Amino acid sequence: MGWYDMHLHDFKVGDKTYGVPDLDGPISFGIRTYDDRNIKLEKLIERGVTAFTYIYDFGDDWTHDVQVMRTLAPEEGVDYPVLLEWSGACPPEDVGGPPGYADFLEAINDPEHEAHEDVVAWNGEVSFDTQFLDMDAVNAMLSRIRASRRKGPRGGK
């Protein structure tokens, strides 16, 4: 996505919630949260799970419906994960969820908009290219994921 994993998140898989368990215990707000580091997509697929919901930033409430369309055998010599395709830029962190993002785009793309100057100052850029993808940042993030996978869970081999 391009977000920095600065906020809490959940994966809703059937009747279970995976995420970062509360430090005070595994049940918070009446919901048991299982550690998301202990479940892998491959294992979910083996159990017949092909769809789940990912929620990022409980304040902005970015909700993503994820569906596994198909699985393919890995190609020899390819270090996974890799980006296969993308569509559009990632909304900025803390923009206010979908409604805030719509307001942000309206203000940043209209120099006459009453909030334009504030949005430019907040964003640090005069414009926002909805089709931009920072491939260097994506590749750096994927490289960190690949390195962590080679080390195994929690840094072990």
ChimeraX commands (.cxc) that place a marker at each C-alpha (Angstrom):
marker #1 position 0.00,0.00,0.00 radius 0.5
marker #1 position 2.70,2.47,0.85 radius 0.5
marker #1 position 1.57,3.15,4.40 radius 0.5
marker #1 position 4.15,2.93,7.15 radius 0.5
marker #1 position 2.44,0.48,9.54 radius 0.5
marker #1 position 2.17,3.30,12.10 radius 0.5
marker #1 position -1.36,2.37,13.16 radius 0.5
marker #1 position -3.12,-0.64,14.56 radius 0.5
marker #1 position -4.72,-3.05,12.12 radius 0.5
marker #1 position -6.87,-6.16,12.10 radius 0.5
marker #1 position -7.52,-9.03,9.76 radius 0.5
marker #1 position -11.08,-10.36,10.09 radius 0.5
marker #1 position -11.02,-13.99,8.98 radius 0.5
marker #1 position -14.37,-15.66,9.48 radius 0.5
marker #1 position -15.21,-15.26,13.15 radius 0.5
marker #1 position -11.58,-14.63,14.21 radius 0.5
marker #1 position -9.65,-11.39,14.46 radius 0.5
marker #1 position -5.90,-11.31,13.90 radius 0.5
marker #1 position -3.76,-8.30,14.68 radius 0.5
marker #1 position -1.57,-6.98,17.47 radius 0.5
marker #1 position -2.93,-8.37,20.75 radius 0.5
marker #1 position -3.49,-5.81,23.49 radius 0.5
marker #1 position -0.64,-5.69,26.00 radius 0.5
marker #1 position -3.19,-6.01,28.80 radius 0.5
marker #1 position -4.45,-9.32,27.43 radius 0.5
marker #1 position -5.73,-11.02,24.30 radius 0.5
marker #1 position -9.28,-9.67,24.73 radius 0.5
marker #1 position -9.84,-5.96,24.13 radius 0.5
marker #1 position -13.21,-4.25,23.70 radius 0.5
marker #1 position -14.79,-7.70,23.99 radius 0.5
marker #1 position -12.86,-9.03,20.98 radius 0.5
marker #1 position -10.22,-11.73,21.22 radius 0.5
marker #1 position -7.34,-10.77,18.96 radius 0.5
marker #1 position -4.94,-13.47,17.84 radius 0.5
marker #1 position -1.37,-12.50,17.00 radius 0.5
marker #1 position -1.20,-11.95,13.24 radius 0.5
marker #1 position 2.43,-13.05,13.21 radius 0.5
marker #1 position 1.19,-16.58,13.91 radius 0.5
marker #1 position -0.94,-16.99,10.79 radius 0.5
marker #1 position 0.17,-17.14,7.17 radius 0.5
marker #1 position -1.90,-16.63,4.04 radius 0.5
marker #1 position -0.75,-20.02,2.76 radius 0.5
marker #1 position -2.23,-21.74,5.83 radius 0.5
marker #1 position -5.52,-19.87,5.45 radius 0.5
marker #1 position -5.78,-20.95,1.81 radius 0.5
marker #1 position -5.06,-24.55,2.81 radius 0.5
marker #1 position -8.06,-24.27,5.18 radius 0.5
marker #1 position -10.26,-23.05,2.34 radius 0.5
marker #1 position -10.21,-19.35,3.29 radius 0.5
marker #1 position -10.17,-17.23,0.14 radius 0.5
marker #1 position -11.60,-13.95,1.43 radius 0.5
marker #1 position -11.06,-11.79,4.50 radius 0.5
marker #1 position -11.16,-8.16,5.59 radius 0.5
marker #1 position -8.15,-5.99,6.42 radius 0.5
marker #1 position -8.72,-2.85,8.49 radius 0.5
marker #1 position -5.91,-0.32,8.86 radius 0.5
marker #1 position -5.85,2.68,11.20 radius 0.5
marker #1 position -8.82,2.38,13.50 radius 0.5
marker #1 position -9.27,6.17,13.42 radius 0.5
marker #1 position -9.32,6.50,9.64 radius 0.5
marker #1 position -10.87,3.03,9.28 radius 0.5
marker #1 position -9.45,1.95,5.93 radius 0.5
marker #1 position -11.35,-1.26,5.22 radius 0.5
marker #1 position -10.13,-3.59,2.48 radius 0.5
marker #1 position -11.95,-6.68,1.26 radius 0.5
marker #1 position -9.25,-9.14,0.22 radius 0.5
marker #1 position -10.00,-12.04,-2.07 radius 0.5
marker #1 position -7.59,-14.71,-3.26 radius 0.5
marker #1 position -8.45,-15.11,-6.92 radius 0.5
marker #1 position -6.01,-17.90,-7.70 radius 0.5
marker #1 position -2.72,-19.36,-6.55 radius 0.5
marker #1 position 0.21,-20.12,-8.79 radius 0.5
marker #1 position 3.30,-22.22,-8.34 radius 0.5
marker #1 position 6.32,-20.07,-7.49 radius 0.5
marker #1 position 8.72,-19.35,-10.30 radius 0.5
marker #1 position 12.20,-20.68,-9.76 radius 0.5
marker #1 position 14.73,-17.98,-8.96 radius 0.5
marker #1 position 12.11,-15.40,-7.92 radius 0.5
marker #1 position 12.48,-13.99,-4.41 radius 0.5
marker #1 position 8.95,-13.34,-3.13 radius 0.5
marker #1 position 6.99,-11.20,-2.45 radius 0.5
marker #1 position 7.05,-9.11,-5.62 radius 0.5
marker #1 position 4.75,-6.40,-6.93 radius 0.5
marker #1 position 2.92,-7.71,-9.97 radius 0.5
marker #1 position 0.68,-4.75,-10.75 radius 0.5
marker #1 position -0.79,-1.68,-9.12 radius 0.5
marker #1 position -3.50,0.87,-9.67 radius 0.5
marker #1 position -3.19,4.40,-8.36 radius 0.5
marker #1 position -1.35,6.03,-5.53 radius 0.5
marker #1 position -1.76,5.16,-1.89 radius 0.5
marker #1 position -3.67,7.80,0.07 radius 0.5
marker #1 position -1.47,9.68,2.56 radius 0.5
marker #1 position -1.30,8.44,6.16 radius 0.5
marker #1 position -3.74,10.16,8.53 radius 0.5
marker #1 position -5.73,11.80,5.73 radius 0.5
marker #1 position -9.02,10.93,7.43 radius 0.5
marker #1 position -10.10,7.71,5.78 radius 0.5
marker #1 position -12.10,7.60,2.54 radius 0.5
marker #1 position -14.11,10.79,3.21 radius 0.5
marker #1 position -10.97,12.68,4.28 radius 0.5
marker #1 position -9.13,11.47,1.19 radius 0.5
marker #1 position -11.93,12.75,-1.05 radius 0.5
marker #1 position -11.77,16.15,0.70 radius 0.5
marker #1 position -7.96,16.12,0.44 radius 0.5
marker #1 position -8.03,15.47,-3.32 radius 0.5
marker #1 position -10.61,18.18,-3.88 radius 0.5
marker #1 position -8.60,20.76,-1.90 radius 0.5
marker #1 position -5.11,19.91,-3.15 radius 0.5
marker #1 position -6.14,19.84,-6.80 radius 0.5
marker #1 position -7.96,23.19,-6.70 radius 0.5
marker #1 position -5.72,26.20,-5.95 radius 0.5
marker #1 position -8.89,28.25,-5.36 radius 0.5
marker #1 position -10.23,25.85,-2.71 radius 0.5
marker #1 position -10.46,27.45,0.74 radius 0.5
marker #1 position -8.42,24.60,2.30 radius 0.5
marker #1 position -5.82,24.38,-0.48 radius 0.5
marker #1 position -3.00,26.16,1.37 radius 0.5
marker #1 position -3.59,24.16,4.57 radius 0.5
marker #1 position -3.65,20.86,2.68 radius 0.5
marker #1 position -0.47,21.75,0.77 radius 0.5
marker #1 position 1.26,22.68,4.04 radius 0.5
marker #1 position 0.09,19.42,5.68 radius 0.5
marker #1 position 1.06,17.27,2.69 radius 0.5
marker #1 position 4.37,19.01,2.06 radius 0.5
marker #1 position 3.68,19.02,-1.69 radius 0.5
marker #1 position 1.82,21.40,-3.97 radius 0.5
marker #1 position 0.04,18.59,-5.79 radius 0.5
marker #1 position -0.79,14.93,-5.37 radius 0.5
marker #1 position -0.43,12.57,-8.30 radius 0.5
marker #1 position -3.07,9.87,-7.91 radius 0.5
marker #1 position -1.19,7.70,-10.41 radius 0.5
marker #1 position 2.25,7.92,-8.76 radius 0.5
marker #1 position 4.01,4.87,-7.37 radius 0.5
marker #1 position 7.37,5.21,-5.63 radius 0.5
marker #1 position 8.96,2.01,-6.92 radius 0.5
marker #1 position 12.12,2.61,-4.86 radius 0.5
marker #1 position 10.02,2.71,-1.68 radius 0.5
marker #1 position 8.01,-0.36,-2.73 radius 0.5
marker #1 position 11.15,-2.33,-3.55 radius 0.5
marker #1 position 12.77,-1.31,-0.24 radius 0.5
marker #1 position 9.68,-2.47,1.68 radius 0.5
marker #1 position 9.51,-5.76,-0.22 radius 0.5
marker #1 position 13.22,-6.27,0.35 radius 0.5
marker #1 position 12.71,-5.92,4.12 radius 0.5
marker #1 position 9.88,-8.46,3.98 radius 0.5
marker #1 position 12.02,-10.89,1.98 radius 0.5
marker #1 position 14.90,-10.47,4.44 radius 0.5
marker #1 position 12.62,-11.12,7.42 radius 0.5
marker #1 position 11.24,-14.24,5.74 radius 0.5
marker #1 position 14.76,-15.60,5.25 radius 0.5
marker #1 position 15.42,-15.09,8.98 radius 0.5
marker #1 position 12.17,-16.76,10.01 radius 0.5
marker #1 position 9.71,-15.72,12.71 radius 0.5
marker #1 position 11.04,-13.22,15.22 radius 0.5
marker #1 position 14.52,-13.15,13.70 radius 0.5
marker #1 position 15.47,-16.85,14.06 radius 0.5
marker #1 position 16.63,-19.09,11.24 radius 0.5
marker link #1:1,2 radius 0.2
marker link #1:2,3 radius 0.2
marker link #1:3,4 radius 0.2
marker link #1:4,5 radius 0.2
marker link #1:5,6 radius 0.2
marker link #1:6,7 radius 0.2
marker link #1:7,8 radius 0.2
marker link #1:8,9 radius 0.2
marker link #1:9,10 radius 0.2
marker link #1:10,11 radius 0.2
marker link #1:11,12 radius 0.2
marker link #1:12,13 radius 0.2
marker link #1:13,14 radius 0.2
marker link #1:14,15 radius 0.2
marker link #1:15,16 radius 0.2
marker link #1:16,17 radius 0.2
marker link #1:17,18 radius 0.2
marker link #1:18,19 radius 0.2
marker link #1:19,20 radius 0.2
marker link #1:20,21 radius 0.2
marker link #1:21,22 radius 0.2
marker link #1:22,23 radius 0.2
marker link #1:23,24 radius 0.2
marker link #1:24,25 radius 0.2
marker link #1:25,26 radius 0.2
marker link #1:26,27 radius 0.2
marker link #1:27,28 radius 0.2
marker link #1:28,29 radius 0.2
marker link #1:29,30 radius 0.2
marker link #1:30,31 radius 0.2
marker link #1:31,32 radius 0.2
marker link #1:32,33 radius 0.2
marker link #1:33,34 radius 0.2
marker link #1:34,35 radius 0.2
marker link #1:35,36 radius 0.2
marker link #1:36,37 radius 0.2
marker link #1:37,38 radius 0.2
marker link #1:38,39 radius 0.2
marker link #1:39,40 radius 0.2
marker link #1:40,41 radius 0.2
marker link #1:41,42 radius 0.2
marker link #1:42,43 radius 0.2
marker link #1:43,44 radius 0.2
marker link #1:44,45 radius 0.2
marker link #1:45,46 radius 0.2
marker link #1:46,47 radius 0.2
marker link #1:47,48 radius 0.2
marker link #1:48,49 radius 0.2
marker link #1:49,50 radius 0.2
marker link #1:50,51 radius 0.2
marker link #1:51,52 radius 0.2
marker link #1:52,53 radius 0.2
marker link #1:53,54 radius 0.2
marker link #1:54,55 radius 0.2
marker link #1:55,56 radius 0.2
marker link #1:56,57 radius 0.2
marker link #1:57,58 radius 0.2
marker link #1:58,59 radius 0.2
marker link #1:59,60 radius 0.2
marker link #1:60,61 radius 0.2
marker link #1:61,62 radius 0.2
marker link #1:62,63 radius 0.2
marker link #1:63,64 radius 0.2
marker link #1:64,65 radius 0.2
marker link #1:65,66 radius 0.2
marker link #1:66,67 radius 0.2
marker link #1:67,68 radius 0.2
marker link #1:68,69 radius 0.2
marker link #1:69,70 radius 0.2
marker link #1:70,71 radius 0.2
marker link #1:71,72 radius 0.2
marker link #1:72,73 radius 0.2
marker link #1:73,74 radius 0.2
marker link #1:74,75 radius 0.2
marker link #1:75,76 radius 0.2
marker link #1:76,77 radius 0.2
marker link #1:77,78 radius 0.2
marker link #1:78,79 radius 0.2
marker link #1:79,80 radius 0.2
marker link #1:80,81 radius 0.2
marker link #1:81,82 radius 0.2
marker link #1:82,83 radius 0.2
marker link #1:83,84 radius 0.2
marker link #1:84,85 radius 0.2
marker link #1:85,86 radius 0.2
marker link #1:86,87 radius 0.2
marker link #1:87,88 radius 0.2
marker link #1:88,89 radius 0.2
marker link #1:89,90 radius 0.2
marker link #1:90,91 radius 0.2
marker link #1:91,92 radius 0.2
marker link #1:92,93 radius 0.2
marker link #1:93,94 radius 0.2
marker link #1:94,95 radius 0.2
marker link #1:95,96 radius 0.2
marker link #1:96,97 radius 0.2
marker link #1:97,98 radius 0.2
marker link #1:98,99 radius 0.2
marker link #1:99,100 radius 0.2
marker link #1:100,101 radius 0.2
marker link #1:101,102 radius 0.2
marker link #1:102,103 radius 0.2
marker link #1:103,104 radius 0.2
marker link #1:104,105 radius 0.2
marker link #1:105,106 radius 0.2
marker link #1:106,107 radius 0.2
marker link #1:107,108 radius 0.2
marker link #1:108,109 radius 0.2
marker link #1:109,110 radius 0.2
marker link #1:110,111 radius 0.2
marker link #1:111,112 radius 0.2
marker link #1:112,113 radius 0.2
marker link #1:113,114 radius 0.2
marker link #1:114,115 radius 0.2
marker link #1:115,116 radius 0.2
marker link #1:116,117 radius 0.2
marker link #1:117,118 radius 0.2
marker link #1:118,119 radius 0.2
marker link #1:119,120 radius 0.2
marker link #1:120,121 radius 0.2
marker link #1:121,122 radius 0.2
marker link #1:122,123 radius 0.2
marker link #1:123,124 radius 0.2
marker link #1:124,125 radius 0.2
marker link #1:125,126 radius 0.2
marker link #1:126,127 radius 0.2
marker link #1:127,128 radius 0.2
marker link #1:128,129 radius 0.2
marker link #1:129,130 radius 0.2
marker link #1:130,131 radius 0.2
marker link #1:131,132 radius 0.2
marker link #1:132,133 radius 0.2
marker link #1:133,134 radius 0.2
marker link #1:134,135 radius 0.2
marker link #1:135,136 radius 0.2
marker link #1:136,137 radius 0.2
marker link #1:137,138 radius 0.2
marker link #1:138,139 radius 0.2
marker link #1:139,140 radius 0.2
marker link #1:140,141 radius 0.2
marker link #1:141,142 radius 0.2
marker link #1:142,143 radius 0.2
marker link #1:143,144 radius 0.2
marker link #1:144,145 radius 0.2
marker link #1:145,146 radius 0.2
marker link #1:146,147 radius 0.2
marker link #1:147,148 radius 0.2
marker link #1:148,149 radius 0.2
marker link #1:149,150 radius 0.2
marker link #1:150,151 radius 0.2
marker link #1:151,152 radius 0.2
marker link #1:152,153 radius 0.2
marker link #1:153,154 radius 0.2
marker link #1:154,155 radius 0.2
marker link #1:155,156 radius 0.2
marker link #1:156,157 radius 0.2
view
